[in-house]
């Protein structure tokens, strides 16, 4: 009975999130910039995927098409925001 009530999957997801966060802290060491960016990118993608699957239950809905469209739109908006900021502040493109 107690085994059914204990959220094993959620605890494993939480511990995995903590491990990924600790791995991302490796960038505080003196590493080349390309290696640091690579570590951060990989751990960020894994962390986002883990959060979507474990805690936001992305695969449990019957409306999978709309969920993936929403995720694609969110990624698109994030990229527009990031590159728009780079164009304005770093690369000096003004309207």
CORGIVEN-V99331 format. One record per backbone hydrogen bond with DSSP energy under -0.5 kcal/mol. NH is the residue of the N-H (numbers start at 1). CO is the residue of the C=O. If there is no record, write none. Layout:
nh | co
NH | CO
NH | CO
This chain:
nh | co
5 | 1
6 | 2
8 | 6
11 | 7
12 | 8
13 | 9
14 | 10
15 | 11
16 | 12
17 | 13
18 | 14
19 | 15
20 | 16
21 | 17
22 | 18
23 | 19
24 | 20
25 | 21
26 | 23
27 | 24
28 | 25
29 | 26
31 | 29
36 | 32
37 | 33
38 | 34
39 | 35
40 | 36
41 | 37
42 | 38
43 | 39
44 | 40
45 | 41
46 | 42
47 | 43
48 | 44
49 | 45
50 | 46
51 | 47
52 | 48
53 | 49
54 | 50
55 | 50
55 | 51
56 | 51
58 | 52
60 | 57
64 | 62
67 | 63
68 | 64
69 | 65
70 | 66
71 | 67
72 | 68
73 | 69
74 | 70
75 | 71
76 | 72
77 | 73
78 | 74
79 | 75
80 | 76
81 | 77
82 | 78
83 | 79
84 | 80
85 | 81
86 | 82
87 | 83
88 | 84
89 | 85
90 | 85
90 | 86
91 | 86
93 | 87
94 | 92
